[in-house]
């Protein structure tokens, strides 16, 4: 399964940090790329900077016309919203129906009504208000049954798990 | 298990939205309360406002002296950090050792070295950089095996899961 994320309603001044978290979460949980409906070159740069150090292979594009993009996407379209079907109930159905590609849509505060219609599934990671970052992470984690988070990245920097403190290998200094 | 969250390094101007997401994620995934090392009355108000509408029973306190708080906390202390032991490996150990209460510590960018020492477990929700909101959500979701997200809240507003659109019951208008 190839997973992409579409982030709607990003406002550069207000949402920079949340949107950066959305992008890095997508990458860390195994998505192949993220698309933003608003143009934001700084955001692209922050995310590419992380990928440049920790491992490439993640696409980011901003200023995408969301409506045709969502409508024409070839694959399963999942919209994460607290108003949707509880993830416990939705995941088994999605897993049995989803084909090769998936687009996961996450909004900011207000999401146009059409998104609910264009999505194949409207999924709630719980029906309480919390965070699109949290919703995306848990959805991807459950959908991939933990595999997404085990994705391998080949970057200059590699963190080695440890019980106390920090162990980081810098391959740029190794050769 | 009673779970609490300690958020370090919150800077009111820069982190308001991320910290609000951390707090609401804690609540939605079944934690009993959150503590911030920085005083921020606006943040307290935003979180209480959500709890006031969607269901009480979640404590928030800001301006907590983190070091004595963390040192003296009675229960299992888990620090979420990309440098820690992978969550896949950590959760079984935590589950077998954790007793009645747990404190989950999430930092902002820089975390004092003492935190790694004071924690019983340093846990990485993947060893890639992403988001403390995502890390907290996935950790709580996995630790509670989905139970946290099934927590019941008795509030004025209740979202009813649905396939398209929004269904919200406002009990304030019902009686």
Boltz contact constraints between the chains, C-beta under 6 A:
constraints:
  - contact:
      token1: [A, 17]
      token2: [B, 18]
      max_distance: 6.0
  - contact:
      token1: [A, 18]
      token2: [B, 17]
      max_distance: 6.0
  - contact:
      token1: [A, 21]
      token2: [B, 131]
      max_distance: 6.0
  - contact:
      token1: [A, 24]
      token2: [B, 129]
      max_distance: 6.0
  - contact:
      token1: [A, 24]
      token2: [B, 130]
      max_distance: 6.0
  - contact:
      token1: [A, 25]
      token2: [B, 130]
      max_distance: 6.0
  - contact:
      token1: [A, 25]
      token2: [B, 131]
      max_distance: 6.0
  - contact:
      token1: [A, 25]
      token2: [B, 134]
      max_distance: 6.0
  - contact:
      token1: [A, 28]
      token2: [B, 126]
      max_distance: 6.0
  - contact:
      token1: [A, 28]
      token2: [B, 128]
      max_distance: 6.0
  - contact:
      token1: [A, 28]
      token2: [B, 130]
      max_distance: 6.0
  - contact:
      token1: [A, 50]
      token2: [B, 129]
      max_distance: 6.0
  - contact:
      token1: [A, 54]
      token2: [B, 128]
      max_distance: 6.0
  - contact:
      token1: [A, 82]
      token2: [B, 159]
      max_distance: 6.0
  - contact:
      token1: [A, 83]
      token2: [B, 159]
      max_distance: 6.0
  - contact:
      token1: [A, 83]
      token2: [B, 166]
      max_distance: 6.0
  - contact:
      token1: [A, 85]
      token2: [B, 161]
      max_distance: 6.0
  - contact:
      token1: [A, 85]
      token2: [B, 163]
      max_distance: 6.0
  - contact:
      token1: [A, 86]
      token2: [B, 161]
      max_distance: 6.0
  - contact:
      token1: [A, 116]
      token2: [B, 164]
      max_distance: 6.0
  - contact:
      token1: [A, 116]
      token2: [B, 165]
      max_distance: 6.0
  - contact:
      token1: [A, 124]
      token2: [B, 161]
      max_distance: 6.0
  - contact:
      token1: [A, 126]
      token2: [B, 28]
      max_distance: 6.0
  - contact:
      token1: [A, 126]
      token2: [B, 149]
      max_distance: 6.0
  - contact:
      token1: [A, 127]
      token2: [B, 159]
      max_distance: 6.0
  - contact:
      token1: [A, 127]
      token2: [B, 161]
      max_distance: 6.0
  - contact:
      token1: [A, 128]
      token2: [B, 28]
      max_distance: 6.0
  - contact:
      token1: [A, 128]
      token2: [B, 54]
      max_distance: 6.0
  - contact:
      token1: [A, 129]
      token2: [B, 24]
      max_distance: 6.0
  - contact:
      token1: [A, 129]
      token2: [B, 50]
      max_distance: 6.0
  - contact:
      token1: [A, 130]
      token2: [B, 24]
      max_distance: 6.0
  - contact:
      token1: [A, 130]
      token2: [B, 25]
      max_distance: 6.0
  - contact:
      token1: [A, 130]
      token2: [B, 28]
      max_distance: 6.0
  - contact:
      token1: [A, 131]
      token2: [B, 21]
      max_distance: 6.0
  - contact:
      token1: [A, 131]
      token2: [B, 25]
      max_distance: 6.0
  - contact:
      token1: [A, 131]
      token2: [B, 133]
      max_distance: 6.0
  - contact:
      token1: [A, 133]
      token2: [B, 131]
      max_distance: 6.0
  - contact:
      token1: [A, 133]
      token2: [B, 133]
      max_distance: 6.0
  - contact:
      token1: [A, 133]
      token2: [B, 134]
      max_distance: 6.0
  - contact:
      token1: [A, 134]
      token2: [B, 25]
      max_distance: 6.0
  - contact:
      token1: [A, 134]
      token2: [B, 133]
      max_distance: 6.0
  - contact:
      token1: [A, 134]
      token2: [B, 137]
      max_distance: 6.0
  - contact:
      token1: [A, 137]
      token2: [B, 134]
      max_distance: 6.0
  - contact:
      token1: [A, 137]
      token2: [B, 137]
      max_distance: 6.0
  - contact:
      token1: [A, 137]
      token2: [B, 138]
      max_distance: 6.0
  - contact:
      token1: [A, 138]
      token2: [B, 137]
      max_distance: 6.0
  - contact:
      token1: [A, 138]
      token2: [B, 138]
      max_distance: 6.0
  - contact:
      token1: [A, 138]
      token2: [B, 141]
      max_distance: 6.0
  - contact:
      token1: [A, 141]
      token2: [B, 138]
      max_distance: 6.0
  - contact:
      token1: [A, 149]
      token2: [B, 126]
      max_distance: 6.0
  - contact:
      token1: [A, 159]
      token2: [B, 82]
      max_distance: 6.0
  - contact:
      token1: [A, 159]
      token2: [B, 83]
      max_distance: 6.0
  - contact:
      token1: [A, 159]
      token2: [B, 127]
      max_distance: 6.0
  - contact:
      token1: [A, 161]
      token2: [B, 85]
      max_distance: 6.0
  - contact:
      token1: [A, 161]
      token2: [B, 86]
      max_distance: 6.0
  - contact:
      token1: [A, 161]
      token2: [B, 124]
      max_distance: 6.0
  - contact:
      token1: [A, 161]
      token2: [B, 127]
      max_distance: 6.0
  - contact:
      token1: [A, 163]
      token2: [B, 85]
      max_distance: 6.0
  - contact:
      token1: [A, 164]
      token2: [B, 116]
      max_distance: 6.0
  - contact:
      token1: [A, 165]
      token2: [B, 116]
      max_distance: 6.0
  - contact:
      token1: [A, 166]
      token2: [B, 83]
      max_distance: 6.0
